[in-house]
Structure formats: structure tokens, C-alpha cells
Amino acid sequence: MTIRTTVVACLGLAVAGCASVTPDGGFSDVRDLVQKRADLKLQWNRNTEDDKAAEKAVAGLLAKPLTAAAAVQVGLLNNRGLQAMYAEVGVSQADMVQAGMLSNPVFTGDWVRSSDGYHIEESLTFNFMSLLLLPMRKKMAAAQFEHVKAKVAFAIVDFVADTKAAYYRAVAARQTVAFMERAATSAEAAAELAQRQREAGALGSRELARQVAFSAETQTQLTRARQSAVAERERLLRQLGLAVSARLLLPDRLPGPGQGRWTSQEVESAALDQRLDIEAAKRDLDVAGQAAGITNITRFVNIQAIGVVQIRESGQAARTGPMAEVELPIFDWGSAKTARAQTFIREAQDRLVDTVVRVRSEVRDRLADVETMGEVLKRQQALILPMRERIVKETQLLYNGMLEGVYTLLSDYRDGVMAGRDLIDAQRDTWLATVQLERAAGGRLPPLAAAAAPASGSSLPGAEPAPGGSLRESSPEPLTGNSP
């Protein structure tokens, strides 16, 4: 066999093992994984016509007050950190394609010239093990590619949950500011009235001091609420990848949660089907198994290279023959490599089992949070806030009839303000608990089981109603009694 013949043979093998990178870098597979778990549109920005359409979609969503779903969609299309993570899929696909290619042949030459003549030795070798292990290397790279796709899709599901949480916090903070502004206005008016009563001799100095202190405390709470609203808004802006705060329009209040409840069995089953960290753990186990197979093959027989060598010397005919480079297992019999590979398999198995156990526990934990916050919200809506408003009204009447002192009225009014803030917090926490349950389920939650309508129009926690559905927005209004 001549060197030319060997080159032609190697080229044939290379063409046979050649693969190509797809235009989207495997991103369409990630899109499919996510869309099976949520109705979301993903776009990898690579300066295409689709990217221009995505920019128009983002502008359209930002032109009106955001819903939670719209906020998620803006973040998915606009957050550059998320876009950068998509590149991991393209890199992994390139690695998979590379793993399916044969090693290039290696040409070696030795040319020696002296007064007696010349000595030329040329060889062309090819890594034989790369050909022998090519199918297993391709399988291992494919498993690694699937692992990366699952990991990126899992990060997208996490991003969705983080965006929803940021949205609900921002809207709740905005709603709290509006409520505290009304409370501060009432407290300021009460302080002015108390000052006039003091000047007329109808109010003692201690009672006046209480009114002024309450007004100042309410103003302080309003200042803190405004600072919190700015911080939550900026957090949402970062999540959405927006640099100009004026582009962000938020509704005035939180939507009311839907009615119904889930069972632990339903959500756990959904999580085991949807959780992509479980899928990634399965792929890790597959990769470890493929790597162990390669280790077993190369433990005793490791032919580094085979090829052909040609020697030419002065006055002699050229000599051509085969050559091989073989690693001899004299000192290293591969036992350590085999033990290492088996350990990786056991580690991957244990991590898979641990992930499943953790997911099931996380679902039960998050479901308990949803149920607890639902009960808190129901109690706030149906009992606590209405009773606080009633107390203030009745105390106001007694105060006007000079049957109660201003201190009692002030204390009742303060409790009413706190009850209003607590209701907003309960609404926010109910939505946040639902978001965390969605995260634990790995995407879509099962349909809500039917539940009897709660008393006094209160709502149990659940999924956000579909567009066009009825939303009951329950938010505290200023206390109806006249200011003290």
C-alpha cells in the first residue's frame, strides 16, 4: 500500500463519518421542551428576520399595562443573559458533531542528507482507536447534548418563575404605595383637625401629640413603601432586560387568584413528567455509562495509530510497509480507570434518585405553602378587614357622641391600616406561593379541581385565569369611617 493509497482511504473514512451543525444549533429542541411545559415563545437572537418580529412583539407588549404572562414573554425575548445561555446549546451541538468526526491522519517525515547520500523516511498514520470508538463517542456526545438541552430548558423554566415572582412583587409594591398614600392623607387631615381642636381648647396636648405622631409614622411607612416599589420595579426591569423604566407599565393592583385546589398526587405526577432536572440527571447517567464502555474497550487494547511507512536511501529501491503504535499494558492495567468509571455511574444513579426524592418533597412543601396562603388570604378578605372597618366606623360614631376618646379611635384606625396592608401582602404571597408551586412542578400545573365558592367573595389560590376570564380584584380601600 502506497502513501497515496492510504490518503485516499483515510479521506473516504472521514467523509463517511462526517456530520454537520444544524443552522439553529439545536435550539429548536430546547424550544420544544419548554413549549411542552408552558405556552411560551422562545427566540434566539441571531440577527434574523424572526429577531425583528420578536422586537416588534416586545414593543407591542410594553405599550400597555403588563400581565404576568406578558412580562414573562418580554423577558424570554429580551433578556440578554438568557440569550447568552442559549449559546450553550450551540456549543454542545458542535461538540457532538466533532465527536462524530474521525481524527485527521498524521504525516511524519525524516529527511537526512550526507556526503554519502541521503536517507528519507516518510510515514502516514491514522488514530485507529478513534475509528473503533467512533460509535460510542457519538452516543456519549449525543447524551451530553441532551443533557445540555435539558439543563438550558430547566433554566428557562426557572427564569419564568423568577419573572412572575418579580412581577407580582412589583405590582403589590405599587398597590401598597397607593393604599398608604390614602392612609397618609387621612392621617394628615386628622392631625390638622386635632391641631384646630387643641387651639380651641377641646383637645389635650397628649392627644394632639398622638395624632401628630400617627401622621408622621404613616408618612414614614409611605416613604418606605415608595422605596420598596422603586426597588421591586428595578428588579423587574432587570429581569425583563429593559434599560428604560419609562417603558414599563404596570397595573394598579394584583389580580385575584382563581378558585380551586390541587392534590399532592396530581402535582407530584406532573413534576415527575415535566421536571427537566430529572431529565438532566437521566442524561448524566447515560453519559457515565457510555464513558465506562469506552474505558473498558481501551483498558487492555489501545492501538494508538496504524499507517504506512516508506523508506528511501541512496542507491536502493524504496521500501514501503505497514506500521503501528500500540500501548502495552505493562505498568497500567486500567484498573483505576475502570473503578473511576464505575464510581461515576454509581454517583449518577444516586444523584438521579436524590433528584426524584427532592422533587417530590419540594412539590409537597410548595403545595402546603399555597394552601396556607390561601387560607390566610381568605381570612383576611372575609373576616379581618371587614371587621376592622366595622370597628372603625362604630368607634367613629362613639367618638362623635363623646362616648369614646381619641386614643381609642386612633388605635382602631391604626389597626385598620395595618389590616389593609396585610391583605395586599396576603394577595402577593398567595401568587408567589403559586409561582413556586409551578416551579416545583416544572411547568404547567394540572387543572384545578372544582371547589365550592368561598364565603364573602373571597378567593382560594390557583392559577391565573385565562385571558378573557373573570378576574376578581380584591384590594383594600381607605377605611370608610371619617378621620378621627
C-alpha positions in Angstrom: 0.0 0.0 0.0 1.4 3.4 -1.0 1.1 6.6 0.9 -1.2 8.0 -1.8 -3.5 4.9 -1.4 -3.6 5.4 2.3 -4.5 9.1 2.0 -7.4 8.2 -0.3 -8.6 5.5 2.1 -8.4 8.0 5.1 -10.4 10.6 3.1 -13.1 8.0 2.4 -13.4 7.2 6.1 -13.5 10.9 7.0 -16.3 11.6 4.6 -18.2 8.6 5.9 -18.0 9.8 9.4 -18.7 13.5 8.6 -21.6 15.3 10.2 -22.8 18.9 10.1 -24.0 21.6 12.6 -27.7 22.5 12.1 -28.5 26.2 11.4 -30.3 26.7 14.7 -27.7 24.9 16.8 -30.3 22.5 18.3 -32.2 25.4 19.8 -35.5 24.2 18.3 -35.2 21.1 20.5 -35.0 23.4 23.6 -38.0 25.3 22.3 -40.0 22.1 22.0 -39.0 21.0 25.6 -40.2 24.3 27.0 -43.4 24.6 25.0 -44.5 21.2 26.3 -44.4 22.7 29.7 -45.7 26.2 29.1 -47.3 28.2 26.3 -44.3 30.4 25.6 -42.5 31.8 22.6 -38.7 31.5 22.5 -36.4 33.2 20.1 -32.6 33.0 19.9 -31.4 36.4 18.7 -29.0 35.9 15.8 -29.9 38.9 13.6 -32.5 37.2 11.5 -36.0 38.3 10.3 -37.5 36.4 13.2 -35.5 38.6 15.6 -37.0 41.7 14.1 -40.5 40.2 14.6 -39.6 39.5 18.2 -38.6 43.1 18.8 -41.9 44.3 17.4 -43.7 41.8 19.7 -41.8 43.1 22.8 -42.7 46.7 21.8 -46.4 45.7 21.5 -46.4 44.1 24.9 -44.8 47.1 26.5 -47.2 49.5 25.0 -49.9 48.5 27.5 -50.0 47.5 31.2 -48.3 44.2 31.6 -49.9 41.0 32.8 -47.7 38.3 34.4 -47.8 36.2 31.1 -46.8 39.3 29.1 -43.9 40.1 31.5 -42.6 36.5 31.1 -42.8 36.8 27.3 -40.9 40.1 27.3 -38.2 38.6 29.4 -37.8 35.5 27.2 -37.4 37.6 24.1 -35.4 40.5 25.6 -33.2 39.3 28.4 -29.7 39.2 27.1 -28.4 37.0 29.9 -30.9 34.4 28.9 -30.0 34.8 25.2 -26.3 34.2 26.1 -27.3 31.0 27.8 -28.8 29.7 24.6 -25.3 29.6 23.1 -24.5 26.7 25.4 -26.8 24.6 23.2 -25.0 25.6 20.0 -21.6 24.8 21.6 -22.8 21.4 22.8 -24.1 20.5 19.4 -20.8 21.5 17.8 -19.1 19.2 20.4 -21.5 16.4 19.4 -20.7 16.9 15.7 -17.0 17.0 16.5 -17.2 13.7 18.4 -18.7 12.1 15.2 -15.7 13.0 13.1 -12.6 10.9 12.5 -9.2 12.1 13.6 -7.1 13.6 10.9 -4.2 11.4 9.6 -0.7 12.4 10.7 2.1 12.7 8.3 5.7 12.4 9.6 8.9 12.9 7.6 12.6 12.4 8.3 15.0 13.7 5.6 18.7 13.2 6.2 21.4 14.1 3.6 25.1 13.5 4.0 28.2 13.2 1.8 27.5 9.5 1.3 24.0 10.2 0.0 20.5 10.6 1.6 18.0 8.8 3.8 14.3 9.7 3.6 11.7 8.1 5.8 8.1 9.2 5.5 5.0 7.8 7.3 1.3 8.4 7.3 -0.6 7.2 10.4 -4.2 7.3 11.5 -5.6 7.0 15.0 -7.1 3.6 14.9 -8.9 3.9 18.2 -10.8 7.0 17.0 -12.3 4.8 14.3 -13.0 1.9 16.7 -14.6 4.1 19.3 -16.4 6.4 16.9 -19.9 4.9 17.5 -19.6 5.0 21.3 -18.1 8.5 21.2 -21.0 9.7 19.2 -23.5 8.1 21.6 -21.8 9.7 24.6 -21.7 13.2 22.9 -25.4 12.8 21.9 -26.2 12.0 25.6 -24.2 15.0 26.7 -26.0 17.2 24.1 -29.4 16.0 25.5 -28.1 16.8 29.0 -27.3 20.4 28.0 -30.6 20.9 26.3 -32.4 19.7 29.4 -30.3 22.0 31.6 -30.9 25.1 29.4 -34.7 24.3 29.2 -34.7 23.8 33.0 -33.0 27.3 33.4 -35.7 28.8 31.2 -38.5 27.3 33.4 -36.7 28.8 36.4 -36.5 32.1 34.6 -40.2 32.1 34.0 -40.9 31.6 37.7 -38.4 34.3 38.7 -40.1 36.7 36.3 -43.6 36.0 37.6 -42.4 36.5 41.1 -40.7 39.8 40.3 -43.9 40.9 38.5 -46.2 40.1 41.4 -43.8 41.8 43.9 -43.7 45.0 41.7 -47.4 45.2 41.3 -48.0 44.6 45.0 -45.5 47.3 45.9 -47.2 49.7 43.6 -50.6 48.8 45.1 -49.2 49.3 48.7 -48.0 52.8 47.8 -51.4 53.8 46.6 -53.0 52.4 49.7 -50.5 54.1 52.0 -51.0 57.4 50.2 -54.7 57.4 51.0 -53.9 56.4 54.6 -51.3 59.1 54.9 -53.8 61.7 53.6 -56.4 60.7 56.1 -53.8 60.7 59.0 -52.6 64.2 58.0 -56.1 65.5 57.9 -56.8 64.0 61.3 -53.7 65.7 62.7 -54.8 69.1 61.3 -58.2 68.6 62.8 -56.6 67.8 66.2 -54.5 70.9 66.0 -57.6 73.1 65.5 -59.3 71.3 68.4 -56.3 71.9 70.6 -56.3 75.6 69.7 -60.0 75.7 70.6 -59.2 74.1 73.9 -61.2 71.0 73.1 -58.2 68.6 73.0 -55.4 67.9 75.4 -51.7 68.1 74.4 -51.2 64.4 74.9 -54.0 63.5 72.4 -52.6 66.0 69.9 -49.2 64.5 70.2 -50.7 61.1 69.5 -52.4 62.3 66.3 -49.2 64.1 65.1 -47.1 61.0 65.8 -49.5 58.7 64.0 -49.5 61.0 61.0 -45.6 61.1 61.0 -45.5 57.3 61.3 -47.9 56.9 58.4 -45.7 59.2 56.3 -42.7 57.1 57.2 -44.5 53.9 56.2 -45.4 55.6 52.9 -41.8 56.6 52.3 -40.6 53.1 52.9 -43.4 51.7 50.6 -42.3 54.1 47.8 -38.7 53.0 48.2 -39.8 49.3 48.1 -41.8 50.0 44.9 -38.8 51.5 43.2 -36.6 48.6 44.2 -39.2 46.0 43.0 -39.7 47.8 39.8 -36.0 47.9 39.1 -35.8 44.2 39.9 -38.5 43.5 37.3 -36.7 45.7 34.8 -33.5 43.7 35.2 -35.5 40.5 34.8 -37.0 41.8 31.6 -33.8 43.1 30.2 -35.1 46.7 30.0 -32.9 49.7 30.5 -35.6 52.5 30.4 -38.0 52.4 33.3 -40.5 54.7 31.5 -41.2 51.8 29.1 -42.7 49.6 31.9 -46.4 50.0 32.5 -47.9 48.1 35.5 -51.5 47.6 36.6 -52.7 49.4 39.7 -53.5 46.2 41.7 -53.0 42.5 41.8 -55.4 40.1 40.1 -57.5 37.9 42.3 -56.3 34.3 42.4 -58.5 31.6 40.8 -60.7 29.3 42.7 -60.0 25.6 43.3 -57.2 23.4 44.6 -54.7 20.8 43.6 -54.0 17.4 45.2 -50.4 16.4 46.0 -50.7 13.3 43.9 -51.6 15.3 40.8 -48.8 17.8 41.2 -46.2 15.2 42.0 -47.2 13.2 38.9 -46.9 16.4 36.8 -43.5 17.1 38.3 -42.1 13.7 37.6 -43.2 14.1 33.9 -42.0 17.7 33.5 -39.0 18.4 35.7 -36.1 18.9 33.5 -33.5 18.4 36.2 -34.8 14.8 36.4 -34.3 14.6 32.7 -30.8 16.0 33.0 -29.9 13.5 35.8 -31.0 10.7 33.5 -28.8 12.0 30.7 -25.9 12.2 33.2 -26.3 8.5 33.9 -26.4 7.8 30.2 -23.1 9.7 29.7 -21.4 7.9 32.6 -22.5 4.5 31.1 -21.1 5.4 27.6 -17.8 6.6 29.2 -17.5 3.4 31.1 -17.9 1.4 27.9 -15.1 3.3 26.2 -12.9 2.8 29.3 -13.5 -1.0 29.2 -12.5 -1.2 25.5 -9.3 0.7 25.9 -8.2 -1.0 29.1 -6.1 -3.7 27.5 -6.0 -2.9 23.8 -5.2 0.6 22.9 -3.8 0.9 19.3 -2.7 4.4 19.1 -2.1 4.6 15.4 -1.8 2.5 12.3 -0.4 3.5 8.9 2.2 3.0 6.3 5.9 4.0 6.2 8.2 4.4 3.2 12.0 4.5 3.4 14.2 5.7 0.5 18.0 5.6 0.6 20.8 6.4 -1.9 21.3 3.6 -4.4 18.5 1.5 -3.0 14.9 0.8 -4.0 12.2 2.4 -2.0 10.8 0.2 0.8 7.2 0.5 1.9 5.4 -1.3 4.7 2.8 -1.0 7.4 3.4 0.4 10.9 1.5 0.5 14.2 1.7 2.2 17.5 0.3 0.1 20.3 0.2 0.9 24.0 1.5 -2.1 26.0 -0.4 -2.7 29.3 2.7 -3.4 31.4 2.6 -0.9 34.2 -1.0 0.3 34.0 -3.7 -2.4 33.6 -6.5 0.1 33.6 -8.0 -1.0 36.9 -8.0 2.6 38.3 -9.7 3.9 35.2 -12.4 1.2 35.4 -13.0 1.9 39.1 -13.3 5.6 38.3 -15.8 5.0 35.5 -17.9 2.7 37.7 -17.9 5.2 40.5 -19.2 7.8 38.1 -22.1 5.5 37.2 -22.9 4.9 40.9 -22.7 8.7 41.5 -25.1 9.4 38.6 -27.5 6.7 39.8 -27.6 8.2 43.3 -28.0 11.7 42.0 -31.0 10.7 39.9 -32.7 9.0 42.9 -31.9 12.0 45.1 -33.3 14.4 42.5 -36.6 12.5 42.3 -36.9 12.4 46.1 -36.1 16.1 46.4 -38.6 17.0 43.7 -41.5 15.1 45.3 -40.7 16.7 48.7 -40.4 20.1 47.1 -43.9 19.7 45.5 -45.5 18.8 48.8 -43.8 21.7 50.5 -44.8 24.3 47.9 -48.4 22.9 47.8 -48.6 23.3 51.6 -47.5 27.0 51.1 -50.2 27.6 48.5 -52.9 26.1 50.8 -51.7 28.0 53.8 -51.5 31.3 52.0 -55.0 30.6 50.5 -56.4 30.3 54.0 -54.6 33.4 55.2 -56.0 35.4 52.2 -59.5 34.0 52.7 -59.5 35.0 56.3 -58.1 38.5 55.5 -60.8 39.1 52.9 -63.8 37.6 54.6 -63.2 38.4 58.2 -60.3 40.5 59.4 -60.5 43.5 57.1 -64.3 43.8 57.2 -64.3 43.6 61.0 -61.6 46.3 61.2 -63.6 48.6 59.0 -66.7 47.9 61.1 -64.7 48.7 64.3 -63.5 52.0 63.0 -67.0 53.0 61.9 -68.5 52.2 65.2 -65.7 53.8 67.2 -66.1 56.9 65.0 -69.8 57.1 65.9 -69.0 56.7 69.6 -66.2 59.3 69.4 -68.6 61.8 67.7 -71.0 61.2 70.5 -68.2 61.8 73.0 -68.5 58.3 74.3 -65.0 57.2 73.3 -61.7 59.0 73.5 -59.5 59.9 70.6 -56.9 57.4 71.7 -59.3 54.5 71.1 -60.3 55.8 67.7 -56.6 56.4 66.8 -55.7 52.8 67.8 -58.6 51.3 65.9 -57.7 53.3 62.8 -54.1 52.2 63.0 -55.2 48.6 63.2 -57.4 49.1 60.2 -54.5 50.5 58.2 -52.4 47.5 59.1 -55.2 45.1 58.1 -55.3 46.8 54.7 -51.6 46.3 54.2 -51.8 42.8 55.4 -54.5 42.0 52.7 -52.2 43.2 49.9 -49.3 41.2 51.4 -51.6 38.1 51.6 -52.6 38.5 47.9 -48.9 38.9 46.9 -47.8 35.9 49.0 -50.6 33.8 47.5 -49.4 34.5 44.0 -45.7 33.9 45.0 -46.6 30.6 46.5 -48.4 29.6 43.3 -45.4 30.6 41.3 -43.1 28.5 43.4 -45.5 25.5 43.0 -45.3 26.0 39.2 -41.5 25.9 39.5 -41.7 22.8 41.6 -44.0 21.1 39.0 -41.5 22.0 36.3 -44.0 24.0 34.2 -47.8 23.6 33.8 -49.9 22.8 36.8 -52.7 20.3 36.5 -56.3 21.7 36.0 -57.8 23.0 39.2 -60.2 20.7 41.0 -63.7 22.3 41.4 -64.2 23.9 44.8 -67.2 25.5 46.4 -67.3 29.2 46.2 -65.8 30.7 49.4 -67.9 32.9 51.6 -67.9 36.7 51.3 -66.5 36.6 47.8 -63.0 35.5 49.0 -60.8 33.5 46.6 -58.7 30.5 47.1 -55.3 30.3 45.5 -55.0 28.9 42.0 -53.7 29.5 38.5 -54.1 32.9 36.9 -57.4 32.9 34.9 -57.1 32.6 31.2 -57.4 35.8 29.1 -60.9 36.9 28.8 -61.9 35.1 32.0 -63.4 36.8 35.0 -60.9 38.3 37.4 -62.0 39.4 40.9 -59.5 42.1 42.0 -59.8 42.3 45.8 -57.8 45.2 47.2 -58.2 47.2 50.4 -59.7 50.7 50.1 -59.4 53.5 52.6 -61.3 52.9 55.8 -64.8 54.2 55.3 -65.1 55.9 58.7 -64.4 59.6 58.9 -61.0 60.5 60.0 -60.6 60.9 63.8 
